[in-house]
Amino acid sequence: MQKILVTGAAGFIGAHLSQRLIAGGAEVVGLDNLNDYYDPALKRARMAALAEGERFTHIGIDIADRGAVARLFNEHRFDVVVNLAAQAGVRYSLINPHSYVDTNLVGFVNLLEGCRHSGVGHLVYASSSSVYGANTRMPFSVHDNVDHPVSLYAASKKANELMAHTYSHLFGLPTTGLRFFTVYGPWGRPDMALFLFTQAILAGQPIDVYNNGEMERDFTYIDDIVEGVVRVIDRVPTGNPAWSGDNPDPATSYCPWRVYNIGNNSKEKLLRYIEVLENCLGRKADKNFLPMQPGDVPATFADVDDLVRDFDYRPGTTLEHGIGRFVEWYRRYFRV
């Protein structure tokens, strides 16, 4: 039986992933400090509904707590670590930048050190489509450089990829970074558009639509993300023998380090996303059109060719199905 540490286990992706891993026979230690970035009651309910059971142990520590993380790795021997704990959100990084440093940088180093000293076989960690920043060539490819982030959140995720490479090079720690593209679905985060839009429409309030509606996103359903993560967990990366310093490939390395996109491989207009939500709710939205927000990007679109090649997997859930499932959950959870 594999023993897997999932950080951010009360989070949207973490709880769904924990459920899937337990169903597959793994023992999961779920680390989450249940902070108040959004309502901790939702986090507790999510974890209770999806993860808690005989093979799940919740540990309530902060990954930025160096001593607590060191003790965790001293007390347990993990086969795999999946780091989903992070300070998320592009816009919040303009308000509280230090929280991104504490969790996404300090916390990530603590996990790298724990993996290094305890012989973890594979570190899988969440990166983000935000790392593509000022890139405009579509679809976004892991083989393109991502050296121009436009938010501190994006910069912290790019830094995670660089930090992981250092540990893969110095200590042979196998690491795989996953750039997630706009994840949505049941039990989603309340600061994400789908949750905010649903809440406002049902309350008869206007929704804020940025860039005057001229936004495009590669919306990826939660089950597709989890499927991708599970497949990646089971394949430990090795060095790419074709990698050359004269012609470096940003997606691979000479050491056991990889990055992949996990996205739906399609661009959907935000207004189309809202239209599907309106159909699922049976109500029209009152749209408040606003300019582009600092740190945001007008479009995202994932090239998933590497995911298809290495894992024989291509996400493909439709908006109609995914948003429909979210609305069913939202009405049930909030009794509306």
N, C-alpha and C positions, 0 to 999 in steps of 0.2 A: 504494500500500500504506500503510495506516495504521500509525503508530508509536505504541504505547500503553505507558505506564508502569503496571504493576500493583504496588502496594506490598503487602507481606504475601504474596508470590508462593509461598512455601513453606507457607502456611497452608491450612486446609481449603478455604475458598471461593476463595482466590487461585490455588491450583494448578489447581482445576477450571476456573476462569474462563480462566486462561492457556491451557489445553489447547483450550478452545472458541474463543478468539480466534485462536490459531494455525491451527486447522482452518479458520477462516473467512478466512484469508489475511493476517492482521495480523502485524506484527513486534512482539514483546513484550519489553520490558525488565522483568525481574522483580526487584524490590528486596526483600530479606529479610535481616535480620541473624542469623537462626537462633538466637534467644536460647533460654535453658533454662527458660522458663515450663513447657514440657513437653518430653519427649525430643527433642532435635534430630535424632536418627537417624530418627525418624518423618517429620520435616519434609523431610529430605534424600531419603528414599525416596519420599515423596509427590511431591516436585518432579521427581525422576528419572522416576517412572512416568507422570506426567500432563503435565509442561510441557516438559522439556528436549528440544531439537531444534535444527534449523538456524535457526529464526526466534525462538529464545528465548535471551536473555542474562541470566544471574543476576548481580546486583551486591549484594555483601554489606555494606551499610551500614545504620546506624540512622537512622531519620527524625528522631530527636531531635538528631542531629549537624548543627548548622546549616551548618558549612563544607562538609561532605561533600555535603549536599543541594544547596547552592548550586553546587558544582562539577558535580554530576550534571546540573543543568539548564543549565549553561553548555556542557557537552559534548554534550548531546543536544537535539533539538527534537521534543517530543512533541505529537501531535495531540490526544490524550486522556490524562488521568491518572485511574486508578481507585485510590482509597485504601482498601485493606482492612487495612493494618497498624494494629494497635491492641493495647493491653493489654486483653484480654478477661476476662470472668468477673465476676459480681456478688459472690460471696462472697470472692474474693481481694482485692477492693477494700477490704475491712475489715482485711485483713492488711498489704497493701503499697500504701497510697494514692499514694505518690510515683511509683510506676511508671506510674500512670494520668495523672498530670500530665505526666511526661516524654514519654510516647509520644502520648497522645491529645490533649494541648493544645500542648505545645512542638513536637512532631513535626508536628502539623497546621498550625500557623502556618508552619513551614518549607516545607511543601508549597504552601500558599497563596502564599507569597512566590515560590517557584519558578515556579508557574503564572503569576502576575502578570507577572513580569519576562521570561518567555520566550514569552509569547503563546499559551499552551495554549488550545485551542478549547473544552474542556469538562472540568470536574472532576466526577467521579462519586465519591461517598464513602459508606462504610458508616455508617449510624446504627444504631439498635436499637429493638426494641419496648420495651426497658427505659425509654425516655424517657417512656412513659405513666405510670409511677410510681403515684401515688395515684389516678389516674383509675379510675373503676368503670363508666362507661357503655360498654356493649358493643354492637357491635364497636368497637374502637379506631379512631378516624377521624383522618386527618391534618388535618381542619378543626377539631379541638378543640385548645384550649390544652394544653400539656404543661409546666406551670410548677412541678410538685411532684414532682421525682425522689426516689426512696427509696434510692439507692445512689450512691456517687461515680462508678461506671462510667456509670450513667444520666446523671448530671449532666455528665460529660465528653462524652457523645454529644450531648446537648442543646446544649452549648457549641459543638460542631463545627457544628451547624446555624446557630447565631447568628454564628459567625465567618465561615462561608461567605457568609451574607447580607451581611455587611459588605463583603467583597471583591466580591460581585456588584454592590452599590450603588456603592462607591467607584471600582472599576476595570472594571466591566462584565464581570467574569469569570463565564461561565455555570457554575452549580453545581447539581447534583442530589444530594440526600441520600436514601438508601434505608434505611428502617427494616425490618430483617430480623427475622423471627419464628422462633425456635427451629429452626435449621437442623440437619439430620441427614443421614446417608448414608455411603457408602464413603469411607474415608480421614478420617473425622471426628475431632474433637478428643478426646483421652483424658480431659479433665476434664468432658465432657458426659455427661448421664445415660445415653444409649444405650450408650456405650462402657463406662462404669463398671458398668452393669447386666450387660452381656454378659460382661465380664471376671469379675465376681463369681459369676454363675450357673454359668458353665462351671467355675469353681474350687470350686463347692460352698459358697460363702460367702454370708452374708445381704446384701441390698441395703438401703440407707437410703432410706426413702420419706418425704419431708417433708410437713408439714401433715396428717399422718395419712392421706395418700393423697388428700386433698381438693384436688388441684391440677388445673388445666386449662391446656392449652397449644395454641397454633396451630402444630403441627409442620409444617415446610416442608422438602421434599426438596431436596437439593443441586442437582439438574438444573433444578428449577423456579426456584430462586434465580438460577442462572447465566443461564437464558433471560431472566429479567426484567432482569438487569444488561445483557446484550447489547442488548436492545431499547432500554434507556434510553441507552446509550452513543451510539447512532445518532440520537438525537433531542435536539438542543441546545435548552435551555429559552429562552424569551423572556419579556418582561414580560407580566403579566396586565393588559390594559387596563381590566378591570372592578374591579381592586383599588382600595380606598379606605381612607384613613387613618381615616375615620369608622366604617368597618365592615370592619376588616382580616381577611383570610382567612389563618389560620396556615399553610396549605399552599402558598400562592403569594405573589407580590410584584409590585410595579411594575417590579422589575429582574429579570434572568434567573436566577431562583432557584426551585427546586421541592423538595418532599419527597414521597415516596411510601412506602406500605406495600408490602412483598412478603411475603405470607403465604398459607397454604392456605385462608384464609377459612372456617375451621371450628375449633370448640373440641373438643378430645379430652381425656377424662379420663386422668390419668396412669396409673391402674390399667388402663385399656383399652390404653394404650401398652405396659405391662408384659405384659399378657395376649397381645398380638400377638407380642411378643418371645419369650415362653415357647413359643408355638406354633412359631415359626421355629427355636428352639433344641431343641425337643423335651424341655425340662426346665422344672420349676416353680421359681419363685423363693421363697426364704425371706425374707420382708419384715420389716424392722425399722422400725416406724412411729415417726416423730419429729415434734416440733412444727415450725412454720414457722420458717425461718431469717431472721435480720435482713437487710434489703435485698431480700428476695424478694417476689413478688406472687402472689396465689392463682390468677390466671387471665390469659391473653392471648388476643386474638381480633382478627384483622385485617380491617378494612374495606378492600377492594381496588377499590372502584368507580372511583377515579381511574386506577388501573393499567389496568383494563378499558377505560375511556373513551379514554385517551390512547395506549395501546399494543395494544389488542385482545388482552389477555393476562390469563388467570386461572390461577394455579397449581392443580393438582388431583391430584397423586400420592397414592395411598392409603397408609395405614400398612402394610398388608400387603405392598405392592410395595416401598416404601422400606425398611422394616425388613428384609425378606427380602434385598434387595440388600446391605444393610450386613452382615448375618450371613454371607452368602456371602464378602464381602471379608474380614471378620474371621477366619473359619476359614482362608481361603487365606493371608492375610498372617502369621498367628501359628501356622499349621499345627496347628490344634486341631480 
